Every structure is written in C-alpha cells, then in structure tokens.
Amino acid sequence: MKNKFLSIIAVGLLIFGASSLANAATISYTATDLSDVNIGEDLWQYSYTVSDHTFTSDTGFTIYFDLGLFDLLDPFPTAPNADWDVLTWDPDSSIPADGAYDAYTFVDNASLTDTFSVNFEWLGGGSGPGLQYFEIYDGVTWEVLKDGFTSSGNSSIPEPATTYLFGIGLVIFISSNIRQKSRHINKQKMRVQ
C-alpha cells in the first residue's frame, strides 16, 4: 500500500515537473535609478533578459506598467537587435489603462542574447520599482501563450526546475525512511517469533 502511494506521488511529481519545465518562461529585470533631468521626477531604467522560451515569427511579449506607479515611458525605445521591433505606450488615466513595453518578432528563433531596456518615470516612491506582469503572445491569433511576473536578476524565488528537484528529493527521503522503519519492524517481529 505504501509503495503504491509513493509511486502515485512520484508519477504526479514527474508530470508536474514536465509541465512546469515546458511552461517555464523567464523575464528577469534589473532596475537602475537614473539621474533626474527635472526637479521632482524620478527617472529609472528597466533592463530585461528573456529566457526559457523560443520565439517564432509573429510572436512577442508585453510587459505591463501599472497606472499610478509609472509614467513617461520612453516613446522610442531601442530594439536589442534586428530580430525585434519594440514600442511602448504610457499608462492612461482617462481610460484607465496600464502602459506597456512590447517586443515583437517577424523571424523564427529570435535572438535573446541582448538586453531589452526602457526608461520611465517612477511614481511609487519607496525603494523603487519591482516586478511586473508579462504576457507572451501569438501575434496572429492574439492568444496568450504564457504569462507571469518578471523576476529580479538576484531573485531568490525558486524556479520550477528547483521546485521539481526538491519534490523528487523529498519523495526519495520519505521512501527511504519508510523502508528503514519497515525493515526495523520486520526484524523485531522475527526476534519475537
């Protein structure tokens, strides 16, 4: 009975791990406080690295800038390389709507070796800007393929692969403890007989 239970857990972890790894897409950011041009503004720059996803022709990603926290996104951001076309739009309180940084490609296997970056004004005070919501999409059907939140370049949040490996290790640990207890009980039964 115990072996069946452990087998079910192991199979569940394998399925979870495979689906987590297949759906993994990471957009990491570094936020840099820039020199302010005007009194009272707080200029920053996000630099993004994208990994764990292969972009095909007519796909892209959008990173959202929350209304009330961001303003004055650079209207002419520079594309990281020739594989990408990028644009931004500011948050708009009259709609109301968030702003965004959008990167789109017309080529298969678009290069992710370069950094995507955008300047903006931070309105949130405190220690500065943090994580943002993003979507990876198909530009033909407009279907959202993956979504999530950006992570800090020095984030301690475990990746799906780390969680998966931890789960497998936990199953092995529990399994070995059950076997040791089972052997110990069997030895005691043999001594009694």
Phi, psi and omega in degrees: 000315181295322180293322177296317180299314179295324178295319179296318178297315181298316179296318178300317178294322177297315179295314179300314181297317180295317180290324178295317181291323180292328183264004183290131171213128186240129169239111180260150180231156167233127179258127181241127177281120182265164175292131181281139180273318182246151178296134176093350178265162180227089184277139179221168173224134169262135170242123185249141167241137183245134180212172177063030175205139176256119180270128175259174180305142179063037171231168180188189176219152178233131175248127187266143179246111187299134174300134180094342178250334184231154175201166174052051174297142179307118184287346181229066180292150180273131176292145183293330178197180186291348180284345190237148170240127183237151174208163178227161167216144184282153169301146184230112182286342181284340183273314340282148181208148176287160172271180181199157168246123184237133177236131187227143180235146176253008183236153174283149179053048180303139184293134176244017183285335181264164182269136173270135181216153179208139176264153182196169173259129179266126182254355189276352180063208178061218184272004177108180185289157181228217186292158181223157176280140176224158175227139170254130190225161172267120185283354178267311182265346184063023175284136174281117183276321179208155175210167180170202179236143176297158178234149179294146179303335178246033183293144176257013178286128183293140175287161177303322180296322179295316178298318179299311181296322177299316180299316178297316179299321179295317178298317180296318179298312180297317180300316181293324177295319179296318179297318180297317179295320179297316178296318180298317179295317179297321178295321179293322178296320180292325179292323182292324182287000000 
